């Protein structure tokens, strides 16, 4: 039984591990696909698998914090792309309250707020974060707040935050951010506030930093300087910077709609300021060029999307095939498990029956031995047992073949124990009753006269065998009844005769 339980537990463990492995593989694939979409700037609206992946990893006993954090961000992004923005923001805000230093999630959150033009909510988040999580007012946080203040119409607040931010540049990362974003934005804010001279000075610093290293940013600085001088009505200087921007710009500049459009607007306004007219043809060519570039970009995007779709379709087919194989594996494993359980059950029953039959054969051997043993004190019992065994055909075989290992004797004993022969057809109870009366002083006749109407034939036979000192096991074998049935009949007899449960039946009936 213990072996059967062990095998069953082992099979269940294998199936459980296989199912868990399958779920983990699907979860990892969903997260990987969503990460790729995030990296490509594509929509995560169809990445529904990340929701189940997050639940899977949360349910594991050994918590994988890194994967859970990544999946949480992807789930929030999925909801944002599907239009459930309130739910997306709720997930991000709750997560960032617990993990305020997760820059990837913070960037995603702020990026979505920018795309939704929700600068008020962005300002509230940044101010709250600085008050609760940032013990030091870092350069990056102050830069972000300055930009948000400007977009919310608080130009003075933006300038104040930038003044504080520039005093907090601490490392190379802060320096890179300052030159790439902060100083250009600060100069534009100063220009918007009317301080063109300071805006020009700061932008020239940025220009010197980028000159010869970054043609895209260098051209943008020239365009900005042209705009600042245009505000001062210094048209000749503005024209010179426009020409420098056009001669410096590269393909990256032209492909960026915001930069290319900015330069074109500055040029058109400068043309109008100088000549009071605008070259519509040049503007039309610019717009058409943007349209052509957009068409090309869309075709490239469509081609990539189609390639991704085909790849996803192939992956889906592979996944379906894998699931079919896994389903077949689980079905076969289940069938094998049932077959194994059935085999173990059959072997256990067979072993139990074999032990039982061997025990019954031993009982017959013992009866045979007692019937022939002259040292037994009770000669009457020995004589009756010998008569009964003679009727069963055992005495005759034992006499003609005295060897204990005789095959014929063993076969006869097995036939009796396996109930292959009907002992009722072999035993002549009328003769046996007479023998009981002869040996035990009329026991059967007395029993029948007193209780013949109360006891049935099987119960009377049982009483006779008990009188001959047959044990319960011996009675079970020679009458082809189970031991349990013999016990039940003995209990019934006691109830009928109103005997105490512990009193011997044969002794009681002999009184």
C-alpha positions as CSV (number, residue, x, y, z in Angstrom):
1,X,0.0,0.0,0.0
2,X,2.9,2.4,0.9
3,X,4.5,1.7,-2.5
4,X,1.3,2.4,-4.3
5,X,0.9,5.7,-2.5
6,X,4.5,6.6,-3.3
7,X,4.1,5.9,-7.0
8,X,0.8,7.9,-7.1
9,X,2.3,10.9,-5.5
10,X,5.3,10.7,-7.8
11,X,3.1,10.7,-10.9
12,X,1.0,13.6,-9.6
13,X,4.2,15.5,-8.9
14,X,5.5,15.0,-12.4
15,X,2.2,16.1,-13.9
16,X,2.0,19.2,-11.6
17,X,5.6,20.2,-12.5
18,X,4.8,19.8,-16.2
19,X,1.7,22.0,-15.9
20,X,3.6,24.6,-13.9
21,X,6.5,24.6,-16.4
22,X,4.0,25.1,-19.3
23,X,2.4,28.1,-17.5
24,X,5.8,29.6,-16.7
25,X,6.9,29.3,-20.4
26,X,3.7,30.9,-21.6
27,X,4.1,33.7,-19.0
28,X,7.7,34.4,-20.0
29,X,6.8,34.4,-23.7
30,X,4.0,37.0,-23.1
31,X,6.3,39.2,-21.1
32,X,9.1,39.0,-23.7
33,X,6.7,39.9,-26.5
34,X,5.3,42.8,-24.6
35,X,8.9,44.1,-23.8
36,X,9.7,43.9,-27.5
37,X,6.6,46.0,-28.4
38,X,7.6,48.5,-25.7
39,X,11.1,48.7,-27.0
40,X,9.8,49.3,-30.6
41,X,7.4,52.0,-29.4
42,X,4.5,49.8,-30.6
43,X,1.1,49.4,-29.0
44,X,0.6,46.9,-26.2
45,X,-3.2,46.8,-26.7
46,X,-3.1,43.2,-27.9
47,X,-0.6,42.0,-25.2
48,X,-3.4,40.5,-23.0
49,X,-1.1,37.7,-21.9
50,X,0.9,39.9,-19.6
51,X,-2.2,40.2,-17.3
52,X,-2.2,36.4,-16.8
53,X,1.6,36.4,-16.5
54,X,1.5,38.9,-13.7
55,X,-1.1,36.8,-11.8
56,X,1.0,33.6,-12.4
57,X,4.2,35.1,-10.9
58,X,2.3,36.6,-7.9
59,X,0.9,33.1,-7.1
60,X,4.4,31.5,-6.9
61,X,5.8,30.6,-3.5
62,X,9.2,31.9,-4.4
63,X,8.6,35.6,-5.4
64,X,10.4,36.8,-8.4
65,X,10.3,40.6,-7.6
66,X,12.1,41.7,-10.8
67,X,9.7,39.8,-13.1
68,X,6.7,41.0,-11.1
69,X,7.8,44.6,-11.3
70,X,8.4,44.3,-15.1
71,X,5.0,42.6,-15.6
72,X,3.3,45.3,-13.5
73,X,4.6,48.1,-15.7
74,X,3.6,46.1,-18.9
75,X,0.1,45.5,-17.6
76,X,-0.3,49.2,-16.8
77,X,0.9,50.0,-20.4
78,X,-1.5,47.4,-21.8
79,X,-4.4,49.1,-20.1
80,X,-3.3,52.5,-21.3
81,X,-3.1,51.4,-24.9
82,X,-6.5,49.8,-24.7
83,X,-8.0,53.1,-23.4
84,X,-8.4,52.1,-19.8
85,X,-6.2,55.0,-18.7
86,X,-7.6,55.5,-15.3
87,X,-6.9,51.9,-14.4
88,X,-3.4,52.2,-15.9
89,X,-2.6,55.3,-13.9
90,X,-4.0,53.7,-10.7
91,X,-1.7,50.7,-11.2
92,X,1.4,52.9,-11.8
93,X,0.7,55.3,-8.9
94,X,0.2,52.4,-6.5
95,X,3.4,50.6,-7.8
96,X,5.5,53.8,-7.7
97,X,4.4,54.5,-4.1
98,X,5.9,51.1,-3.2
99,X,8.9,51.3,-5.5
100,X,9.7,55.0,-6.0
101,X,13.2,54.3,-7.4
102,X,12.0,52.3,-10.4
103,X,13.1,54.7,-13.1
104,X,11.7,52.6,-16.0
105,X,8.2,52.6,-14.6
106,X,8.5,56.3,-13.6
107,X,9.6,57.2,-17.1
108,X,6.7,55.2,-18.6
109,X,4.2,57.0,-16.3
110,X,5.5,60.4,-17.1
111,X,5.6,59.6,-20.8
112,X,1.9,58.6,-20.8
113,X,1.0,61.9,-19.0
114,X,2.9,63.8,-21.6
115,X,1.0,62.0,-24.4
116,X,-2.2,62.7,-22.6
117,X,-1.2,66.4,-22.1
118,X,-2.0,66.0,-18.4
119,X,0.6,68.4,-17.1
120,X,-1.4,69.2,-13.9
121,X,-1.3,65.6,-12.9
122,X,2.4,65.4,-13.8
123,X,3.2,68.4,-11.6
124,X,1.2,67.0,-8.7
125,X,3.0,63.7,-8.9
126,X,6.5,65.3,-9.2
127,X,5.8,67.6,-6.3
128,X,4.4,64.8,-4.1
129,X,7.4,62.6,-5.0
130,X,9.9,65.3,-4.1
131,X,8.1,65.9,-0.8
132,X,7.8,62.2,0.2
133,X,10.6,60.3,-1.5
134,X,13.4,62.6,-2.5
135,X,15.4,63.7,0.5
136,X,17.7,65.6,-2.0
137,X,16.3,67.8,-4.7
138,X,18.2,66.2,-7.6
139,X,19.0,67.9,-10.9
140,X,16.7,65.5,-12.9
141,X,13.7,66.1,-10.7
142,X,14.1,69.9,-10.8
143,X,14.5,69.8,-14.6
144,X,11.3,67.8,-14.9
145,X,9.4,70.2,-12.6
146,X,10.7,73.2,-14.5
147,X,9.4,71.9,-17.8
148,X,6.0,71.0,-16.3
149,X,5.7,74.4,-14.7
150,X,6.3,76.0,-18.0
151,X,3.7,73.9,-19.8
152,X,1.2,74.8,-17.0
153,X,1.8,78.5,-17.7
154,X,4.1,79.2,-14.7
155,X,7.1,80.6,-16.6
156,X,8.6,82.3,-13.5
157,X,8.3,79.0,-11.5
158,X,10.0,77.2,-14.4
159,X,12.9,79.7,-14.4
160,X,13.3,79.4,-10.6
161,X,13.5,75.6,-10.7
162,X,16.1,75.7,-13.5
163,X,18.2,78.2,-11.5
164,X,18.2,75.7,-8.6
165,X,18.7,72.7,-10.9
166,X,21.9,74.0,-12.5
167,X,23.5,74.3,-9.0
168,X,22.8,70.6,-8.4
169,X,24.7,69.0,-11.3
170,X,26.6,66.2,-9.6
171,X,27.8,63.6,-12.1
172,X,28.3,62.8,-15.8
173,X,24.7,61.7,-16.1
174,X,23.4,65.1,-14.9
175,X,25.9,66.8,-17.1
176,X,24.7,64.9,-20.2
177,X,21.1,65.7,-19.4
178,X,21.9,69.4,-18.8
179,X,23.5,69.9,-22.3
180,X,21.1,67.7,-24.2
181,X,17.8,68.8,-22.7
182,X,17.9,71.3,-19.8
183,X,19.9,74.2,-21.2
184,X,18.1,74.1,-24.6
185,X,14.7,74.1,-22.8
186,X,15.9,76.8,-20.4
187,X,16.9,79.1,-23.3
188,X,13.5,78.6,-25.0
189,X,11.7,79.4,-21.7
190,X,13.8,82.6,-21.3
191,X,12.9,83.5,-24.9
192,X,9.3,82.9,-24.1
193,X,9.6,85.2,-21.1
194,X,11.1,87.9,-23.3
195,X,14.7,87.6,-22.1
196,X,16.2,87.1,-25.6
197,X,19.7,88.2,-24.6
198,X,20.1,85.5,-21.9
199,X,18.4,83.0,-24.2
200,X,21.0,83.7,-26.9
201,X,23.9,83.5,-24.5
202,X,22.8,80.1,-23.2
203,X,22.0,78.7,-26.6
204,X,25.5,79.7,-27.9
205,X,27.0,77.7,-25.0
206,X,25.0,74.7,-26.2
207,X,26.0,75.4,-29.8
208,X,29.7,75.4,-28.8
209,X,29.2,72.1,-26.9
210,X,27.6,70.4,-29.9
211,X,29.6,71.9,-32.7
212,X,31.4,69.2,-34.7
213,X,30.0,66.4,-32.5
214,X,26.2,66.4,-33.1
215,X,25.0,67.9,-36.4
216,X,21.4,67.4,-35.5
217,X,21.6,69.4,-32.2
218,X,23.9,71.9,-33.9
219,X,21.3,72.7,-36.6
220,X,18.6,72.9,-33.9
221,X,20.7,75.5,-32.0
222,X,21.1,77.5,-35.2
223,X,17.4,77.4,-35.8
224,X,16.7,78.5,-32.2
225,X,19.2,81.4,-32.4
226,X,17.5,82.5,-35.6
227,X,14.2,82.5,-33.7
228,X,15.6,84.5,-30.8
229,X,17.1,87.2,-33.2
230,X,13.9,87.3,-35.1
231,X,12.2,88.3,-31.8
232,X,14.8,91.1,-31.5
233,X,14.0,92.1,-35.2
234,X,17.6,91.4,-36.1
235,X,16.7,90.0,-39.4
236,X,20.1,89.8,-41.0
237,X,21.5,87.8,-38.1
238,X,18.4,85.6,-38.1
239,X,18.9,85.0,-41.8
240,X,22.5,84.0,-41.2
241,X,21.5,81.4,-38.6
242,X,18.8,80.0,-40.8
243,X,21.3,79.4,-43.5
244,X,23.7,77.8,-41.1
245,X,20.9,75.5,-39.9
246,X,20.1,74.5,-43.4
247,X,23.7,73.8,-44.3
248,X,24.4,71.9,-41.1
249,X,21.3,69.7,-40.7
250,X,21.5,66.0,-41.4
251,X,19.0,63.2,-42.2
252,X,18.1,62.7,-38.6
253,X,17.1,66.4,-38.4
254,X,15.0,66.2,-41.6
255,X,13.2,63.0,-40.4
256,X,12.3,64.6,-37.1
257,X,9.0,66.4,-37.8
258,X,9.3,68.8,-34.8
259,X,12.8,69.9,-35.7
260,X,12.2,70.2,-39.5
261,X,8.9,72.0,-39.0
262,X,10.5,74.4,-36.5
263,X,13.2,75.4,-38.9
264,X,10.7,75.8,-41.7
265,X,8.4,78.0,-39.6
266,X,11.3,80.2,-38.5
267,X,12.3,80.6,-42.2
268,X,8.7,81.5,-43.3
269,X,8.3,84.0,-40.5
270,X,11.6,85.6,-41.4
271,X,10.6,85.8,-45.0
272,X,7.4,87.5,-44.1
273,X,9.2,89.9,-41.7
274,X,11.7,90.9,-44.4
275,X,9.4,91.0,-47.5
276,X,5.9,90.9,-46.0
277,X,5.2,87.8,-48.1
278,X,5.5,84.0,-47.8
279,X,6.7,81.6,-50.5
280,X,3.7,79.3,-50.6
281,X,5.5,77.0,-53.1
282,X,8.3,76.4,-50.7
283,X,5.8,75.6,-47.9
284,X,3.9,73.3,-50.2
285,X,7.0,71.4,-51.1
286,X,7.9,71.1,-47.4
287,X,4.4,69.8,-46.6
288,X,4.4,67.4,-49.6
289,X,7.8,66.2,-48.5
290,X,6.5,65.5,-45.0
291,X,3.6,63.6,-46.6
292,X,5.9,61.5,-48.8
293,X,8.1,60.8,-45.8
294,X,5.1,59.8,-43.8
295,X,3.9,57.4,-46.6
296,X,7.4,55.8,-46.7
297,X,7.5,55.6,-43.0
298,X,4.0,54.0,-43.0
299,X,5.0,51.5,-45.6
300,X,8.1,50.6,-43.5
301,X,5.9,50.3,-40.4
302,X,3.3,48.2,-42.3
303,X,6.1,45.9,-43.6
304,X,7.5,45.5,-40.1
305,X,4.0,44.9,-38.7
306,X,3.3,42.3,-41.4
307,X,6.6,40.6,-40.6
308,X,5.8,40.7,-36.9
309,X,2.3,39.4,-37.6
310,X,3.7,36.4,-39.6
311,X,6.2,35.8,-36.9
312,X,3.5,35.9,-34.2
313,X,1.3,33.6,-36.3
314,X,4.1,31.1,-36.6
315,X,4.8,31.4,-32.9
316,X,1.1,30.8,-32.3
317,X,1.1,27.7,-34.5
318,X,4.1,26.4,-32.6
319,X,2.4,27.2,-29.3
320,X,-0.7,25.3,-30.5
321,X,1.4,22.4,-31.5
322,X,3.2,22.4,-28.2
323,X,-0.1,22.6,-26.3
324,X,-1.4,19.6,-28.4
325,X,1.7,17.7,-27.5
326,X,1.4,18.6,-23.9
327,X,-2.3,17.7,-23.8
328,X,-1.4,14.3,-25.4
329,X,1.3,13.9,-22.8
330,X,-1.0,14.7,-19.9
331,X,-3.7,12.3,-21.4
332,X,-1.1,9.5,-21.7
333,X,0.3,10.2,-18.3
334,X,-3.2,10.1,-16.8
335,X,-4.0,6.8,-18.6
336,X,-0.7,5.3,-17.5
337,X,-1.4,6.5,-13.9
338,X,-4.9,4.8,-14.0
339,X,-3.3,1.7,-15.5
340,X,-0.6,1.7,-12.9
341,X,-3.1,2.2,-10.1
342,X,-5.3,-0.6,-11.5
343,X,-2.3,-2.9,-11.8
344,X,-1.2,-2.2,-8.2
345,X,-4.8,-2.8,-7.0
346,X,-4.9,-6.1,-8.9
347,X,-1.6,-7.3,-7.6
348,X,-2.5,-6.3,-4.1
349,X,-5.8,-8.3,-4.4
350,X,-4.1,-11.2,-6.0
351,X,-1.5,-11.3,-3.3
352,X,-4.2,-11.1,-0.7
353,X,-6.1,-14.0,-2.3
354,X,-3.0,-16.1,-2.7
355,X,-2.2,-15.6,1.0
356,X,-5.8,-16.5,1.9
357,X,-5.8,-19.6,-0.3
358,X,-2.5,-20.8,1.1
359,X,-3.9,-20.3,4.6
360,X,-6.9,-22.4,3.6
361,X,-4.7,-25.2,2.2
362,X,-2.7,-25.1,5.4
363,X,-6.0,-25.4,7.3
364,X,-6.8,-28.6,5.3
365,X,-3.3,-29.9,5.9
366,X,-3.8,-29.3,9.6
367,X,-7.2,-31.1,9.5
368,X,-5.6,-34.0,7.7
369,X,-2.7,-34.2,10.2
370,X,-5.1,-34.1,13.2
371,X,-7.3,-36.8,11.7
372,X,-4.3,-39.1,11.4
373,X,-2.5,-38.1,14.6
374,X,-2.9,-40.9,17.2
375,X,-1.4,-38.6,19.9
376,X,-4.5,-36.4,19.9
377,X,-6.4,-36.9,23.1
378,X,-10.0,-36.5,21.7
379,X,-10.4,-39.6,19.6
380,X,-14.0,-38.7,18.8
381,X,-13.0,-35.4,17.2
382,X,-10.2,-37.1,15.3
383,X,-12.6,-39.8,14.1
384,X,-15.3,-37.3,12.9
385,X,-12.7,-35.2,11.1
386,X,-11.4,-38.3,9.4
387,X,-14.9,-39.2,8.2
388,X,-15.5,-35.7,6.9
389,X,-12.2,-35.5,5.1
390,X,-12.8,-38.9,3.6
391,X,-16.0,-37.6,2.1
392,X,-14.1,-34.7,0.6
393,X,-11.7,-37.1,-1.1
394,X,-8.7,-36.0,0.8
395,X,-8.1,-39.1,3.0
396,X,-8.1,-41.4,0.0
397,X,-5.5,-39.4,-1.7
398,X,-3.4,-39.0,1.4
399,X,-3.5,-42.8,2.0
400,X,-2.5,-43.7,-1.6
401,X,0.1,-41.0,-1.8
402,X,1.4,-40.4,1.7
403,X,4.0,-37.8,0.5
404,X,3.1,-34.4,1.9
405,X,4.2,-32.7,-1.3
406,X,1.9,-35.0,-3.4
407,X,0.6,-33.0,-6.4
408,X,-2.7,-34.7,-6.6
409,X,-3.4,-34.0,-2.9
410,X,-2.4,-30.4,-3.3
411,X,-4.6,-30.1,-6.4
412,X,-7.6,-31.5,-4.5
413,X,-7.0,-29.1,-1.6
414,X,-6.7,-26.2,-4.0
415,X,-10.0,-27.2,-5.7
416,X,-11.7,-27.1,-2.3
417,X,-10.1,-23.8,-1.2
418,X,-10.8,-22.2,-4.6
419,X,-14.4,-23.5,-4.5
420,X,-14.0,-25.3,-7.8
421,X,-15.9,-28.2,-6.3
422,X,-19.2,-28.1,-4.5
423,X,-18.5,-29.5,-1.0
424,X,-22.3,-29.9,-0.5
425,X,-22.3,-32.4,-3.3
426,X,-19.4,-34.3,-1.6
427,X,-20.5,-34.2,2.0
428,X,-23.4,-36.5,3.0
429,X,-24.8,-34.7,6.0
430,X,-27.3,-37.4,6.7
431,X,-24.4,-39.8,7.3
432,X,-22.5,-37.1,9.2
433,X,-25.5,-36.4,11.5
434,X,-25.7,-40.1,12.3
435,X,-21.9,-40.1,13.0
436,X,-22.4,-37.0,15.3
437,X,-25.1,-38.9,17.2
438,X,-23.0,-42.0,17.4
439,X,-19.8,-40.2,18.6
440,X,-21.3,-37.5,20.8
441,X,-24.2,-39.2,22.5
442,X,-27.1,-38.2,20.3
443,X,-26.0,-34.5,20.0
444,X,-27.6,-34.0,16.6
445,X,-31.0,-35.5,17.5
446,X,-31.1,-33.5,20.7
447,X,-30.2,-30.3,18.9
448,X,-32.8,-30.9,16.2
449,X,-35.6,-31.8,18.7
450,X,-34.9,-28.7,20.8
451,X,-34.1,-26.1,18.2
452,X,-34.9,-27.6,14.8
453,X,-37.7,-25.1,14.2
454,X,-35.5,-22.2,15.2
455,X,-32.3,-23.0,13.4
456,X,-31.9,-23.5,9.7
457,X,-29.9,-26.3,8.0
458,X,-26.6,-24.3,7.7
459,X,-26.8,-23.3,11.4
460,X,-27.4,-26.9,12.5
461,X,-24.4,-28.0,10.4
462,X,-22.3,-25.3,12.0
463,X,-23.3,-26.5,15.5
464,X,-22.3,-30.0,14.6
465,X,-18.9,-28.9,13.4
466,X,-18.4,-26.8,16.5
467,X,-19.2,-29.9,18.6
468,X,-16.5,-31.8,16.8
469,X,-14.1,-29.0,17.8
470,X,-13.7,-27.5,14.3
471,X,-12.1,-24.0,14.4
472,X,-13.8,-21.1,12.7
473,X,-11.1,-21.3,9.9
474,X,-11.6,-25.0,9.4
475,X,-15.4,-24.5,9.2
476,X,-14.9,-21.8,6.6
477,X,-12.8,-24.1,4.4
478,X,-14.9,-27.3,4.6
479,X,-18.2,-25.4,4.1
480,X,-16.8,-23.0,1.5
481,X,-18.0,-20.0,3.5
482,X,-16.0,-16.9,4.4
483,X,-14.7,-16.5,7.9
484,X,-16.9,-13.5,8.3
485,X,-20.0,-15.5,7.3
486,X,-19.1,-18.1,9.9
487,X,-18.8,-15.5,12.6
488,X,-22.1,-14.0,11.6
489,X,-23.8,-17.4,11.8
490,X,-22.4,-18.0,15.2
491,X,-23.7,-14.6,16.4
492,X,-27.1,-15.4,14.9
493,X,-27.2,-18.7,16.7
494,X,-26.3,-17.0,20.0
495,X,-29.1,-14.4,19.4
496,X,-31.7,-17.2,18.6
497,X,-30.7,-19.2,21.6
498,X,-30.4,-16.1,23.8
499,X,-26.9,-17.0,24.8
500,X,-24.3,-14.6,26.1
501,X,-21.9,-13.5,23.3
502,X,-18.8,-15.0,25.0
503,X,-20.3,-18.4,25.9
504,X,-19.2,-21.4,23.8
505,X,-22.1,-22.7,21.6
506,X,-21.1,-26.4,21.7
507,X,-20.8,-26.4,25.5
508,X,-24.2,-24.7,25.8
509,X,-25.9,-27.1,23.5
510,X,-24.4,-30.1,25.3
511,X,-26.1,-29.1,28.6
